[in-house]
Structures are given as structure tokens and as C-alpha cells.
Amino acid sequence: MNSCLVIIPTYNEVENIQAIIDAVLVQGSHFSVLVVDDGSPDGTANTVKSLQTNEKRIHLIERAEKMGLGTAYITGFKYGLDHNFDYIFEMDADFSHNPTDLSRLLDACISGADVAIGSRYVKGGNIKNWSKDRVLLSYIASMYVRMITLMPIKDPTAGFICYKRKVLASLDLGKVKFKGYTFQIEMKYYSWNKGFRLKEVPITFVDREKGASKMHANIVSEAIKGVLQMRIRKIRGYYKN
């Protein structure tokens, strides 16, 4: 059985964390969870510790402060590699991503993909509980990324991902510069430039019902500038090694 590690970064997710962990673990005995908590003052980490008492498939890394989404995932990737997991996933804590789709992403990788992406914008994908303006902004941002990077991915900012171990093992994770949501674009771009096969799997993305959104206005400007920087780095051969 393939061993799978689902990385869930958290900051003040005490309202969601037990339910999301339970929902992941019930998908099969081959799934484990790693929570990377950035010093949540609401007691998220303490909840995870209490759950660890009776479940060895729950792992926790506590960090002293908010250090960015990208660094949380990089920390998780290194943990997954060090502990010999075959497949390593990115996933939100707030049920925006449906845990039942984990197996669909895994199946895509088993069937030949190196990176499986839970996509809102391929045929069969959908978004619920977003305003029309927000959907439009996200769609335009995705088109912009494709235009600049030439990457054939319709949802480059997606954050529900399955990586084969060999992908993360082959990347120089120290080269991944972005810490915010642009990290998601850079990881796909780096993987694609290394010649790995990326496949999009349609999912329904549902906006959170509990807890506060981590989105902020700086995300759009970061992405606009960041994508241009990525393109320049590619031209200079930055992502080849």
C-alpha cells in the first residue's frame, strides 16, 4: 500500500482541525496527516496533540510564529521525504478541499502523473460560495499566469496537490522563493520546468464556513510581480537544476 502524507498548514483553525483530520484519516489506513502550525493562539496545536494520543498517523510540527504558507509546506515536504512517504499532499484545513478527493488525486499519480492538481477550472471543476467578482478575479489571474509562464495549467494557483515523492526529492526546495500564495504557482512552474508531468483533476472548491479567511489584498500584487520574476528566472536557467 502506498504511504500518503497530507500536509495541512494551520493558523487559528481550532474550529476545523479535528474534523478535517478525522475526514482525512477515514479515507484509508495509507493516509497520514501532518499539521504545521504557526503558533496559533487559539489552541490549534493543543487540539492536535490531544488527537495524537490515540492515533499514530497524526503528526505535528509547531513553529513559533507565522512564517508564510510556502515555508510551512517546504517544512512539510522535508518531513515527508525524511519519513519515506511515497506521496505527499497539500491541503487546506477549512474544508475548501473535499477529503474524499484525496483518492482521486492519488489515482491520477498512480496512473502516470507526477503532480496531480485539484483544479477548479478544468471541465467538471466548480467553485461554491464565492462572489462573481471573486471568481472572475481568480479566473483572470489564472489566465495571466498561463500567458506569462506558458505553463499548460488552467488552475495554477490551486492549493490541493499530490506530489510523487520523486518530484519533491529532485527539486532544490531552497530555490523556492515565494512564501505566500504565489508559492503555489512557483512549485508547479518548477516541477513543470524539470520535466515532470502535471495533470489537473476536476474538484469543487467550497469557500470556508468556519474560521477567518487568510486571503488579503497583497496576494494579487505579489502574484503579478512574482510571475514575472519566475519567467525571468526560467530564461536564466534558474529552474533547470
N, C-alpha and C positions, 0 to 999 in steps of 0.2 A: 504494500500500500504506500502511495506517495505521501510524504510528510509535508504538511502545509502550515505556514505561519502567517497569520493575519495581523498586520501591524495597525494599531489604532492609536493615533496621537490624541491626547486629551488636554484640555484646559477648561475647568469648570463644567464637567459633564456628569456630575453625580446623579442627575435626573435620568440619564440614559445608560450609564455604563454597565450596570448589572444586566439589564435587559438585552443590550447589544452583545455582551459576552455570551450570555445563555443562548442567544439566537445563532451565534456563530458556531459554538461548540456542538449544538444539536445537529449541525449539517453532516457530521460524521466524526468518527474517532481519529481520523487522519488530520483533523483541523485543530490547531492550537492558536492561542491569542497572545500577542504581546502588546501591552498598553505602555505607551511612552508618555508619561505625564509631566507637564511643565510646571510643577509646583502649584497645582490647583488649590486655592484657599478654601474651596467648598468641600474638601474631603474626598475627592475622586479616588486618589491613590489608596486611602484607607479602606474604601469600599472594595477595591481590587484585592487588597491584602486579605480582607475577610473571606473573599471568594476563593483565594488560593489555598485556604486551609483544607478544603475537601476536593481540590481539582488541580492535578499536576500540569494540565495543559494551559494553565493561565500563567503568564509571565509578566513581569513589571519592571520597568526602568523609570526611576524618579529623577527628574532634573530640577535644579534649584529655582529656575525662573523660565519665563517664556523666551525661547531661543529660536522660534520660527518653525513652520511646518516642514520645510526642507531638511533642516538639521535633525528633526525628530525622525523622519523617515530614514535618513542616512544612518542614524544610530540604530534604528531597527533593522536595516539591511545588513549591517555588520554583525548584529546579534544573530540574525537568521543564518548568515554564512558560517559564523563561528560554531553554531549549533547544528549544522549539517541538514538544514531543511531543504527539500527538493524544490518547493515552490514558495514564493514569498509574495504576499498581497499587500496592497494599500487599501484602506477602507476608512470611511468617516464613522464617528461614534454616534451620530444623531439619527440613524435610520434613513438618511438620504439615499443610501445604498442598501438594497434588499439583501440580507444574508443568504437567501435562497439562490441568489445569482452567483454565489461563490463557485458552486459546482460547474456552472456554465462557463465561467472564465477558466477554471481548471481544465475542463474538457477541451476548450479551444487550444490550450497549450499542449495538452496530451496529443491532440490531433495534428500538431505541426507548428503552431505559433510559438514564438519565443516570448512575446509580450502580448497578453490579452487585455484589451481596454474595454471597460464598460461604457458604452457610447450612447449619448442622448440623441445624436444627430444622424445615425445611420437608419436605414429602413427598419421599422419596428421599435425604435427608441422613442422616448417620450419624457416630458417634464411635467410635474404636477405642483400646483400651489405657488407658481411664480407668476408675477405680473407679466403682461405682454411686453412692456418696456424692458424688463429684465431678460426675458427670453430673447428679444431682439438684440440687446446689447451683447449677450453671450454668443449668439449666432454670428454677429458681425465680427466679434473678437476672434472667433474660430476661423472665419474666412481670412481675416488679416494674417493670422499665424500661418495658414496654409500658403498664402500669397508670398510672404516673406521667406519662409523656410523651404517651401516646395515639398513639404512633408505630406504624404497622401493620407492624412488622418483627419476625419471630419470633426472629431471632438478632442483636440489637442490639450485642452485644459482639464480633461476628465481626471478624477481622482480615485477611481475604482479600478485597480490594476492587478494583474497577476504576472509575475516575472518568473521565468525559469531561473533556477539557481545559476546556470552558466552565464546568463546575461549580467547579473549583478557582480559575479566573480570576475568578469572580463573588463568591467568598467573601472576607471580610476575615479572612485567616488569623491576624491579630493578635488577633482576638476569641476564638480557640480557647484556652481557659484551662487545660485539663487536660493533664498531661504523662504520666500513667501510662496504664493500660489503659482508664480512663474516657474517654480521648481518642477511642477508637473509637465510643463512644456519641455523644459530642458532635458528631463530624464528620457522622454520619448525621442527627442531630437538626437540625443547622444546615442541611444540604443539603435536608432534607425541609421545613423551615420556609421555605426560599427557593423552594419550589415545584417542586423537581426530582423526577423520577420515580425511585424506588428499586425495584429488582427483586431478589428472592432467587433464587439458583441453587443447587440441592442439591449438596453436596460431602460427601465422607468426610474427617473430620478425624482425623489419626493422631498420637497423642502422640509426642514426640521419642524417638529411640533413642540418640542421641549428644549429649553435652554436658549442661550443667546447666540445669534449668528456671529461668526468670526470674520465675515466679509467687511471690507472698508473701502473707502474711496481711492486709496493709494494703489489698490490692486490693478486697476486699469492702466494707470500711468506706468507702473512697474512693468506690466506686460508689454506695453508699446515699446518702451526703451529696451527691455530685456530681449525681446525677439530680434530686434535689430543687432544687438550685441552678439547674440548667438550666431546670426548669419555671418557677421564679420569674422567671428572665431572659426566658423567652418571653413571659410575661404582661406584662412591662415593655417588650416590643418589641425586646429585645436582638438577636434573630436575624433581624430583617427586613431589615437592611442589610448 
